[in-house]
């Protein structure tokens, strides 16, 4: 199949191939491509079905079974989201420096399985939770004991650690299955990003419908046992595909290399540099790799001029200890360029954080809004579970990806010259996503103002406004993800060299983590500022009718406007306009040498 790779002289030599692959035949074995992707997407789908069924309903579970509310509830949820995403850095380090992507994915899934089993235990054993309490009695309800919270946090922590192993490596391991040195392989890789997100979304829709319904309407025990079984299935599918995967050897942690370059450059900060056109004057440390690294040879031809301060780390001076892995005083030229590559995506990464800040609001405050709205369906006794609200986000995301892949791309290919890339550029998609995030928060603020007004007019806890009024803001949140999140994931992966793909995944999830922590910070600051001196704050407490959540939404929308301006005036210049286009700030350097 196009885009597949063969294990030849290089692939069997790596550690994972030798230790984990089945018996090697004397003939090259065709692996990778869409055949391997089928197992990877199967693993991803069941893992996401399990984890997202918990994420979608964790706010409801903690509110109804642990009697948490107000700022504490929002903080627990957002900090857990942030920890699950920031642990991706740890997963990337372990993967790149020690055990590779396959083992990291496997161990991460096993951690998640253990944590999910523990969460099932919290639902099954009443002694692990505080006594039950109704909405009417909520202000006087007894909270959980410290040891009960400790068990809960350990369970959530195991799931967060598991996510740290899965999230940075799943996309990278899938990208490993294609040969990106060919145009066919690059095209297949770009489709993989969309199909990865589509499979993730399909699993999420099932989690938000069937599993969430079981959790809220049937039994939390059964509702948590289902994702536990899904994680077990995920491990099984992943292991079944071990015969057809492309395995890449771990080449060391980029994050450790980054620290080495920063320290080495600081130690040589007084070294004077000058530009020269004489290649013979070069004194950079560029040792040969263990194998033919064609990718690095190509990168050396287009070294960027930005961040030239760090070039000092690779300049050989008298007395420097020369080693193939670099030291804390002398680093390799490749290590320096890897750091520059990381710094080069930071401006776009910042825009991603601002965009994901909006998506965080729907999983906490959006769910809390739905609890205090009319959730009846068709005038009957059935009420829409609050966790179902996220379905509209995923449906909007899925519809757009299907339209884009099955309708827009084929039509664009027929109507344009074959040499013109028919896909919407990453720059445009990120910009559209940010604009939709602003619209999402503006609409959410208007809806909340109307919901609260009707509730206060009736003097009731539940507003007469129907929960379907929340659908536009949830749908816009999904479209924000469809445009911005997919494009950012693609941007990080394609701007990083092959050896840093796990890092690309970690950077993506680090932006989600930063958004969660920023959301928690804004909530706490706003609660302190608006709720001091005996006043009722805009946020906090059990009853949203006593708050002014609409003002909070409008402030997030204003931050989105600032983010939109920042992206188009500054960060967008770091994003290529087309498939092979260079960013506007991609200037190339000449050789440099230390002054004697």
Legacy VTK file of the C-alpha trace (Angstrom):
# vtk DataFile Version 3.0
C-alpha trace
ASCII
DATASET POLYDATA
POINTS 596 float
0.000 0.000 0.000
1.192 3.498 -0.764
3.110 5.143 2.024
4.105 1.813 3.607
7.666 1.173 4.691
9.826 -1.920 4.594
12.117 -3.209 7.286
15.463 -3.353 5.600
18.959 -2.785 6.871
17.931 -0.162 9.427
14.630 -1.114 11.046
15.500 -4.601 12.404
18.534 -3.184 14.131
16.535 -1.155 16.589
15.854 -2.282 20.111
12.113 -2.618 19.852
12.249 -4.702 16.685
14.675 -7.144 18.236
12.892 -7.518 21.547
9.229 -7.205 20.654
8.738 -8.257 17.070
8.031 -11.838 16.110
10.737 -14.024 14.681
12.534 -12.255 11.879
12.685 -13.841 8.457
15.632 -13.448 6.144
13.510 -11.511 3.666
12.473 -7.924 4.230
9.009 -7.809 5.744
6.466 -5.283 4.560
5.022 -3.424 7.502
3.510 -0.103 8.381
1.062 1.875 6.259
-2.685 1.622 6.692
-2.486 -2.020 7.767
-0.621 -1.014 10.923
-2.754 2.104 11.320
-5.862 -0.089 11.620
-4.523 -1.602 14.862
-3.316 1.761 16.157
-6.681 3.413 15.518
-8.434 0.433 17.101
-6.309 0.819 20.216
-6.885 4.570 20.215
-10.647 4.253 19.733
-11.226 1.883 22.657
-8.816 3.803 24.892
-10.543 7.078 24.099
-13.985 5.510 24.531
-12.905 4.527 28.032
-11.141 7.712 29.080
-13.635 10.125 27.531
-16.608 8.409 29.174
-14.969 9.377 32.462
-13.952 12.859 31.310
-17.446 13.627 29.987
-19.176 12.778 33.256
-16.517 13.421 35.905
-18.130 16.761 36.822
-21.503 15.085 37.413
-19.918 12.160 39.302
-17.971 14.370 41.706
-20.966 16.633 42.254
-23.507 13.870 42.917
-21.393 11.148 44.552
-18.661 13.155 46.330
-20.789 16.244 47.127
-18.233 18.607 45.597
-19.411 21.937 44.206
-18.338 25.455 43.368
-14.701 26.426 42.988
-13.430 23.158 44.507
-15.244 21.091 41.891
-13.990 23.222 38.995
-10.437 23.162 40.366
-10.378 19.375 40.807
-11.633 18.799 37.266
-9.440 21.373 35.515
-6.302 20.459 37.467
-6.888 16.784 36.681
-7.312 17.670 32.995
-4.106 19.691 33.151
-2.142 16.966 34.942
-3.281 14.332 32.448
-2.018 16.518 29.624
1.229 17.734 31.199
2.213 14.154 32.006
2.669 13.830 28.247
6.079 15.440 28.740
7.106 12.561 31.005
5.766 10.072 28.479
7.702 11.723 25.667
10.962 11.634 27.662
10.524 7.962 28.568
9.613 7.099 24.987
12.402 8.988 23.242
15.192 8.280 25.716
14.549 4.775 26.996
11.896 2.334 25.800
10.415 3.642 22.542
6.860 4.463 21.540
5.438 0.937 21.450
6.317 0.081 25.054
5.365 3.552 26.286
1.926 3.179 24.717
1.507 -0.289 26.196
2.545 0.739 29.720
0.412 3.882 29.545
-2.658 1.855 28.617
-2.003 -0.521 31.529
-1.767 2.441 33.936
-5.092 3.751 32.628
-6.638 0.298 33.014
-5.539 0.161 36.673
-6.850 3.671 37.384
-10.176 2.986 35.703
-10.583 -0.224 37.709
-9.976 1.825 40.881
-12.622 4.358 39.794
-15.044 1.460 39.323
-14.266 0.458 42.897
-15.174 3.959 44.156
-18.579 3.565 42.542
-19.086 0.018 43.842
-18.006 0.582 47.466
-20.147 3.148 49.373
-17.481 3.353 52.095
-15.167 5.089 49.604
-17.616 8.005 49.226
-19.468 10.418 51.549
-23.162 9.778 52.323
-25.550 10.556 49.439
-27.150 13.997 49.276
-29.852 15.620 47.126
-29.665 18.962 45.317
-32.008 20.560 47.848
-29.765 19.543 50.755
-26.491 20.266 48.934
-25.366 23.335 50.928
-25.417 21.286 54.154
-24.135 18.009 52.702
-21.189 16.273 54.322
-18.103 16.252 52.152
-15.696 13.358 51.660
-13.091 12.394 54.265
-9.460 13.074 53.454
-8.719 9.375 52.940
-11.677 9.102 50.554
-10.359 12.022 48.543
-6.887 10.445 48.638
-8.178 7.207 47.084
-10.080 9.209 44.465
-7.028 11.306 43.601
-4.799 8.206 43.355
-7.282 6.660 40.925
-7.403 9.827 38.836
-3.611 10.112 39.088
-3.107 6.637 37.614
-5.364 7.568 34.718
-3.412 10.812 34.255
-0.103 8.904 34.189
-1.565 6.505 31.653
-2.656 9.413 29.497
0.902 10.736 29.674
2.167 7.574 28.020
-0.597 7.333 25.436
-1.132 10.884 24.219
2.327 11.902 22.968
3.056 8.503 21.425
-0.172 7.456 19.744
-0.014 10.099 17.024
3.764 9.752 16.697
3.614 5.956 16.486
0.951 6.263 13.798
3.091 8.763 11.878
5.994 6.294 12.042
4.018 3.925 9.831
4.331 6.213 6.773
7.355 7.173 4.710
7.258 10.959 4.798
10.171 11.182 2.353
7.658 10.642 -0.480
4.763 12.865 -1.533
2.454 9.847 -1.326
3.530 9.164 2.246
3.059 12.807 3.243
-0.450 12.815 1.777
-1.303 9.640 3.681
0.102 11.188 6.860
-2.119 14.248 6.504
-5.162 12.013 6.032
-4.082 10.038 9.083
-4.396 13.171 11.240
-8.022 13.626 10.203
-8.906 9.930 10.465
-7.227 9.766 13.863
-9.404 12.632 15.035
-12.471 11.088 13.417
-11.948 7.729 15.149
-11.372 9.591 18.397
-14.573 11.525 17.830
-16.575 8.397 17.003
-15.418 6.772 20.228
-16.245 9.951 22.103
-19.776 10.058 20.693
-20.369 6.490 21.901
-18.909 7.424 25.287
-21.108 10.513 25.535
-24.279 8.661 24.587
-24.378 5.012 25.604
-21.824 5.003 28.420
-22.899 8.318 29.956
-26.525 7.156 29.850
-25.606 3.958 31.704
-23.670 5.977 34.294
-26.432 8.465 35.073
-29.590 6.430 34.464
-28.611 2.814 35.232
-25.591 2.467 37.504
-22.271 4.189 38.035
-20.738 0.766 38.700
-21.793 -0.552 35.287
-20.961 2.816 33.735
-17.365 2.561 34.965
-17.049 -1.186 34.324
-17.702 -0.612 30.607
-14.683 1.697 30.079
-12.566 -0.695 32.150
-13.491 -3.475 29.715
-12.778 -1.125 26.792
-9.259 -0.484 28.075
-8.671 -4.226 28.315
-9.852 -4.536 24.698
-7.555 -1.657 23.732
-4.513 -3.486 25.121
-5.496 -6.666 23.283
-5.920 -4.944 19.899
-2.633 -3.106 20.286
-0.724 -6.310 21.002
-2.352 -8.102 18.063
-0.786 -5.593 15.684
2.775 -5.966 16.965
3.759 -8.028 13.880
3.074 -5.221 11.395
4.296 -2.079 13.163
7.282 0.004 12.143
9.469 0.355 15.246
11.832 3.311 15.588
14.833 3.123 17.886
14.871 5.585 20.842
17.479 8.247 20.121
17.571 10.020 23.473
15.360 12.583 25.117
15.103 15.884 23.306
14.200 17.594 26.585
17.498 16.501 28.161
19.304 17.671 25.030
17.515 21.013 25.282
18.810 21.454 28.828
22.341 20.580 27.674
22.222 23.141 24.861
20.918 25.890 27.151
23.619 25.211 29.757
26.405 24.920 27.170
25.359 28.122 25.400
25.244 29.973 28.735
28.731 28.743 29.640
30.014 30.071 26.300
27.996 33.286 26.408
31.161 35.410 26.167
32.290 33.655 23.001
32.361 36.096 20.082
30.798 34.891 16.840
31.164 36.143 13.288
29.651 35.265 9.931
31.950 33.754 7.348
31.487 32.161 3.962
34.475 29.903 4.394
33.313 26.353 5.009
36.840 25.421 6.021
36.624 27.632 9.114
33.743 25.619 10.560
34.362 24.252 14.021
30.966 22.829 14.856
30.591 19.546 16.684
28.741 17.339 14.202
29.684 13.691 14.830
28.422 10.984 12.468
25.351 9.100 13.678
25.081 5.414 14.319
23.280 5.032 11.000
22.774 7.080 7.880
20.621 9.958 9.021
19.434 11.398 5.719
16.909 13.595 7.498
19.638 15.356 9.478
21.765 15.829 6.360
18.851 17.636 4.722
18.208 19.761 7.812
21.843 20.914 7.892
21.377 22.496 4.473
18.687 24.820 5.801
19.745 25.774 9.294
17.756 28.752 10.539
19.314 32.029 11.587
16.943 32.659 14.466
18.173 31.950 18.015
21.836 32.110 16.940
22.878 32.541 20.565
22.514 28.776 20.990
24.968 28.046 18.148
27.702 28.618 20.720
26.809 25.308 22.345
28.065 23.421 19.255
31.266 25.406 18.694
34.403 23.412 19.513
36.876 25.248 21.717
40.227 24.111 23.035
39.723 21.755 25.960
36.196 20.728 25.021
35.445 17.053 25.551
34.137 15.709 22.240
31.505 12.960 22.467
28.838 11.616 20.108
26.005 12.364 22.556
27.127 15.849 23.500
28.003 17.150 26.964
26.926 19.981 29.240
29.585 22.194 27.625
29.758 20.967 24.029
26.638 19.808 22.216
26.143 18.446 18.744
24.872 20.637 15.949
21.759 18.470 15.705
20.958 19.068 19.388
21.216 22.823 18.821
18.916 22.675 15.805
16.401 20.595 17.778
16.209 23.331 20.405
15.702 25.943 17.695
12.939 23.793 16.257
11.186 23.731 19.636
11.526 27.480 20.111
10.225 28.053 16.592
6.800 26.607 17.422
6.346 28.502 20.710
4.510 31.520 19.167
1.930 29.220 17.574
1.767 27.117 20.747
0.738 30.214 22.729
-2.167 30.790 20.338
-3.199 27.177 20.852
-3.348 27.681 24.614
-5.680 30.642 24.190
-7.873 28.638 21.837
-8.089 25.564 24.079
-9.015 27.775 27.032
-12.469 28.070 25.465
-12.869 24.309 25.019
-12.185 23.795 28.730
-15.208 25.847 29.765
-17.761 23.485 28.227
-16.587 20.442 30.199
-17.055 22.262 33.515
-19.305 25.317 33.475
-21.188 24.133 30.389
-22.156 20.925 32.200
-23.097 22.871 35.347
-25.312 25.121 33.220
-27.161 22.120 31.811
-27.889 20.796 35.313
-29.865 23.971 36.070
-31.893 23.973 32.839
-35.014 22.221 31.586
-33.687 18.858 30.372
-37.007 17.205 29.559
-37.250 15.604 26.140
-40.469 15.643 24.132
-42.579 16.629 27.105
-42.067 13.220 28.723
-40.419 12.127 31.937
-37.059 11.400 30.302
-34.368 13.994 31.043
-31.259 14.510 28.942
-28.173 13.511 30.983
-25.877 16.546 31.428
-22.946 14.559 30.040
-24.740 14.285 26.705
-24.196 17.964 25.939
-20.725 17.274 24.609
-22.241 15.161 21.826
-23.058 18.273 19.818
-19.377 19.255 19.889
-18.300 15.884 18.555
-21.065 15.712 15.950
-20.084 19.144 14.628
-16.426 18.073 14.511
-17.241 14.782 12.746
-19.527 16.399 10.175
-16.885 18.961 9.244
-14.095 16.364 8.882
-16.313 14.133 6.718
-17.348 17.082 4.536
-13.720 18.190 4.273
-12.301 14.749 3.395
-15.142 13.334 1.268
-16.574 16.422 -0.420
-14.325 19.482 -0.246
-11.024 17.758 -1.145
-12.367 15.770 -4.163
-14.179 18.831 -5.548
-11.130 21.056 -5.003
-8.870 18.548 -6.756
-11.091 18.539 -9.830
-11.434 22.313 -9.981
-7.782 23.229 -9.386
-4.502 22.590 -11.090
-2.924 19.321 -9.962
0.100 21.230 -8.686
-2.015 23.325 -6.335
-2.613 21.865 -2.889
-6.417 21.629 -2.511
-6.352 21.562 1.280
-7.051 24.598 3.434
-3.748 25.856 4.803
-2.816 25.306 8.435
-2.630 29.069 8.923
-6.203 29.577 7.737
-7.567 26.656 9.770
-5.968 27.872 12.997
-7.285 31.388 12.409
-10.807 30.109 11.728
-10.647 27.986 14.878
-9.668 30.974 17.024
-12.484 33.068 15.531
-14.963 30.307 16.352
-13.679 30.146 19.918
-14.545 33.835 20.342
-18.025 33.279 18.905
-18.489 30.287 21.215
-17.846 32.307 24.362
-19.913 35.290 23.214
-22.925 33.061 22.558
-22.357 31.173 25.829
-22.439 34.464 27.740
-25.723 35.520 26.124
-27.332 32.125 26.783
-26.225 32.121 30.433
-27.588 35.632 30.969
-30.958 34.490 29.615
-30.910 31.247 31.648
-30.141 33.049 34.893
-32.739 35.757 34.247
-35.536 33.210 33.763
-34.489 31.232 36.849
-34.451 34.341 39.063
-37.797 35.457 37.673
-39.347 32.126 38.698
-37.368 31.913 41.926
-36.347 28.345 41.139
-33.078 26.420 41.081
-33.780 25.102 37.565
-34.382 27.608 34.777
-37.267 27.192 32.335
-34.827 27.681 29.447
-34.438 24.384 27.596
-31.043 22.700 27.568
-31.070 22.631 23.748
-30.229 26.348 23.901
-26.697 25.267 24.838
-26.230 23.377 21.564
-24.762 26.324 19.575
-21.959 26.963 22.071
-21.108 23.256 22.315
-21.192 22.926 18.510
-18.892 25.936 18.105
-16.540 24.386 20.645
-16.438 21.268 18.457
-15.732 23.312 15.325
-12.981 25.143 17.194
-11.432 21.750 17.799
-12.021 20.613 14.201
-10.219 23.618 12.755
-7.649 24.713 15.324
-6.824 21.520 17.228
-6.392 19.320 14.144
-4.306 22.001 12.427
-2.138 22.556 15.506
-1.546 18.830 15.898
-0.525 18.678 12.240
1.660 21.782 12.576
3.617 20.456 15.560
4.105 17.036 13.976
5.195 18.319 10.571
7.497 21.036 11.908
9.378 18.560 14.070
11.956 16.144 12.644
11.121 12.454 12.704
13.175 11.898 15.853
11.026 14.452 17.727
7.533 13.225 16.867
6.805 12.136 20.430
7.831 15.638 21.488
5.362 17.072 18.978
2.568 15.098 20.620
3.738 16.193 24.064
3.768 19.845 22.980
0.205 19.546 21.691
-1.068 18.104 24.956
1.066 20.546 26.936
-0.975 23.331 25.339
-4.150 21.605 26.566
-2.591 21.330 30.008
-1.607 24.992 30.065
-5.158 25.928 29.047
-6.586 23.888 31.944
-4.236 25.443 34.492
-4.889 28.910 33.080
-8.631 28.301 33.333
-8.255 27.284 36.979
-6.104 30.363 37.656
-8.598 32.742 36.034
-11.491 31.168 37.947
-9.704 31.525 41.292
-8.539 35.091 40.613
-12.013 36.134 39.501
-13.571 34.488 42.557
-11.164 36.342 44.852
-11.590 39.709 43.144
-15.376 39.672 42.813
-16.252 37.790 46.000
-14.330 39.720 48.618
-15.721 41.686 51.593
-18.832 39.546 52.005
-20.004 39.967 48.410
-21.301 37.081 46.294
-18.678 36.447 43.643
-19.232 35.943 39.947
-18.200 32.314 40.412
-18.388 29.760 43.215
-21.029 28.105 45.322
-23.632 25.487 44.561
-26.147 27.658 42.683
-25.187 29.317 39.376
-28.203 31.593 39.739
-26.346 33.429 42.503
-23.286 33.893 40.277
-22.586 35.912 37.148
-21.137 33.250 34.894
-22.110 35.325 31.852
-19.564 38.000 32.791
-16.892 35.305 33.081
-17.763 34.028 29.597
-17.515 37.532 28.138
-14.065 37.980 29.687
-12.905 34.700 28.101
-14.330 35.944 24.776
-12.342 39.171 25.144
-9.183 37.144 25.748
-10.038 35.242 22.565
-10.141 38.501 20.605
-6.678 39.344 21.938
-5.499 35.870 20.933
-6.934 36.319 17.426
-5.061 39.598 16.985
-1.861 38.064 18.371
-2.081 35.137 15.961
-2.652 37.170 12.812
-0.211 39.939 13.658
2.605 37.736 14.950
2.244 33.964 15.386
0.785 33.274 11.925
4.110 34.263 10.377
5.574 31.063 11.828
2.985 28.878 10.063
3.561 27.831 6.423
0.914 29.021 3.979
0.826 25.768 2.025
1.961 22.175 2.193
5.571 22.891 1.346
5.666 26.634 1.885
8.097 28.186 4.297
6.995 30.396 7.131
7.638 34.093 6.700
10.340 34.140 9.389
12.246 31.103 8.122
15.555 32.819 7.292
18.560 30.616 6.728
21.972 31.158 8.210
25.448 31.079 6.850
28.208 29.175 8.581
29.659 30.735 11.727
32.918 30.200 13.494
34.477 31.306 16.800
36.871 34.200 16.724
40.357 33.203 17.737
LINES 1 597
596 0 1 2 3 4 5 6 7 8 9 10 11 12 13 14 15 16 17 18 19 20 21 22 23 24 25 26 27 28 29 30 31 32 33 34 35 36 37 38 39 40 41 42 43 44 45 46 47 48 49 50 51 52 53 54 55 56 57 58 59 60 61 62 63 64 65 66 67 68 69 70 71 72 73 74 75 76 77 78 79 80 81 82 83 84 85 86 87 88 89 90 91 92 93 94 95 96 97 98 99 100 101 102 103 104 105 106 107 108 109 110 111 112 113 114 115 116 117 118 119 120 121 122 123 124 125 126 127 128 129 130 131 132 133 134 135 136 137 138 139 140 141 142 143 144 145 146 147 148 149 150 151 152 153 154 155 156 157 158 159 160 161 162 163 164 165 166 167 168 169 170 171 172 173 174 175 176 177 178 179 180 181 182 183 184 185 186 187 188 189 190 191 192 193 194 195 196 197 198 199 200 201 202 203 204 205 206 207 208 209 210 211 212 213 214 215 216 217 218 219 220 221 222 223 224 225 226 227 228 229 230 231 232 233 234 235 236 237 238 239 240 241 242 243 244 245 246 247 248 249 250 251 252 253 254 255 256 257 258 259 260 261 262 263 264 265 266 267 268 269 270 271 272 273 274 275 276 277 278 279 280 281 282 283 284 285 286 287 288 289 290 291 292 293 294 295 296 297 298 299 300 301 302 303 304 305 306 307 308 309 310 311 312 313 314 315 316 317 318 319 320 321 322 323 324 325 326 327 328 329 330 331 332 333 334 335 336 337 338 339 340 341 342 343 344 345 346 347 348 349 350 351 352 353 354 355 356 357 358 359 360 361 362 363 364 365 366 367 368 369 370 371 372 373 374 375 376 377 378 379 380 381 382 383 384 385 386 387 388 389 390 391 392 393 394 395 396 397 398 399 400 401 402 403 404 405 406 407 408 409 410 411 412 413 414 415 416 417 418 419 420 421 422 423 424 425 426 427 428 429 430 431 432 433 434 435 436 437 438 439 440 441 442 443 444 445 446 447 448 449 450 451 452 453 454 455 456 457 458 459 460 461 462 463 464 465 466 467 468 469 470 471 472 473 474 475 476 477 478 479 480 481 482 483 484 485 486 487 488 489 490 491 492 493 494 495 496 497 498 499 500 501 502 503 504 505 506 507 508 509 510 511 512 513 514 515 516 517 518 519 520 521 522 523 524 525 526 527 528 529 530 531 532 533 534 535 536 537 538 539 540 541 542 543 544 545 546 547 548 549 550 551 552 553 554 555 556 557 558 559 560 561 562 563 564 565 566 567 568 569 570 571 572 573 574 575 576 577 578 579 580 581 582 583 584 585 586 587 588 589 590 591 592 593 594 595
